[in-house]
Amino acid sequence: MAAKKKAAKKKTQTRTVLVILRNRFSMSWKPIYLEVTCDDEGNILSERKLPREPKEARFDEVWENDEGKRSLDDCTRIKRIYRHKLERPR
């Protein structure tokens, strides 16, 4: 009998990312905070708008756009902020 090959299931880990949308030209514009859940490949699983800046450091990564965009879909370029105060210590 032919041995059946078992399909190896990949364990996908999810990471929580904070995306900050700002406007560098107008300082009176309030920043928008988005909590995004991603898989290992970078696919967005869920997106949630936060009502205010988070108090505790609970995010795996922090990304920022300062071009004055209102949503993540409009952003063409986002840069990662390393060692941000809201990034969880490793």
C-alpha positions as CSV (number, residue, x, y, z in Angstrom):
1,M,0.0,0.0,0.0
2,A,1.1,3.5,-0.7
3,A,1.8,5.5,2.3
4,K,-0.4,8.5,2.6
5,K,1.5,11.8,2.9
6,K,0.2,14.1,5.6
7,A,-0.2,17.7,4.6
8,A,1.9,19.7,7.0
9,K,-0.2,22.4,8.4
10,K,1.5,25.7,8.8
11,K,1.0,27.5,12.0
12,T,0.3,31.1,11.2
13,Q,1.1,33.6,13.9
14,T,-0.8,36.8,13.9
15,R,0.8,40.1,14.9
16,T,-0.9,43.3,16.1
17,V,0.2,46.5,14.3
18,L,-0.6,50.0,15.3
19,V,-0.9,52.4,12.3
20,I,-0.8,56.1,13.0
21,L,-2.2,58.5,10.3
22,R,-1.0,62.1,10.7
23,N,-0.8,65.3,8.8
24,R,2.7,66.9,9.0
25,F,1.4,70.1,7.3
26,S,-1.5,70.8,9.7
27,M,-0.6,70.3,13.3
28,S,-4.2,71.0,14.4
29,W,-5.4,67.8,12.6
30,K,-5.9,65.0,15.1
31,P,-4.0,61.7,14.4
32,I,-6.0,58.6,13.6
33,Y,-5.0,55.3,15.3
34,L,-5.7,52.0,13.6
35,E,-5.2,48.6,15.1
36,V,-4.5,46.1,12.4
37,T,-4.1,42.3,12.8
38,C,-1.8,40.7,10.2
39,D,-0.6,37.2,9.4
40,D,3.0,36.2,8.7
41,E,2.8,37.2,5.1
42,G,1.5,40.6,5.8
43,N,-2.1,40.0,4.8
44,I,-4.5,42.2,6.8
45,L,-7.0,40.0,8.7
46,S,-8.8,42.8,10.6
47,E,-8.7,46.5,11.0
48,R,-10.2,48.5,13.8
49,K,-10.2,52.3,14.4
50,L,-9.2,53.2,18.0
51,P,-11.0,56.2,19.7
52,R,-7.8,57.6,21.2
53,E,-4.1,56.9,21.6
54,P,-3.5,53.6,23.4
55,K,-2.1,53.9,27.0
56,E,0.0,50.6,27.2
57,A,2.6,49.2,24.9
58,R,0.9,46.1,23.4
59,F,1.7,46.2,19.7
60,D,4.3,44.1,17.8
61,E,5.0,46.9,15.3
62,V,4.2,50.6,14.9
63,W,3.8,52.1,11.4
64,E,3.1,55.8,10.5
65,N,1.9,57.8,7.6
66,D,2.2,61.6,7.8
67,E,0.8,62.6,4.4
68,G,-2.6,63.5,5.7
69,K,-4.6,60.5,4.6
70,R,-7.8,59.6,6.3
71,S,-7.8,55.8,5.8
72,L,-5.3,53.0,5.3
73,D,-6.6,52.3,1.8
74,D,-5.6,55.7,0.6
75,C,-2.0,55.4,1.8
76,T,0.7,54.7,-0.8
77,R,3.6,54.8,1.6
78,I,3.9,53.9,5.3
79,K,7.1,53.8,7.3
80,R,7.9,51.7,10.3
81,I,8.8,53.4,13.6
82,Y,11.4,51.3,15.5
83,R,11.5,51.4,19.3
84,H,8.2,53.4,19.6
85,K,6.8,53.9,23.1
86,L,3.7,51.8,22.2
87,E,5.8,48.9,20.8
88,R,5.9,45.9,23.1
89,P,9.5,45.2,24.3
90,R,11.1,42.1,22.9
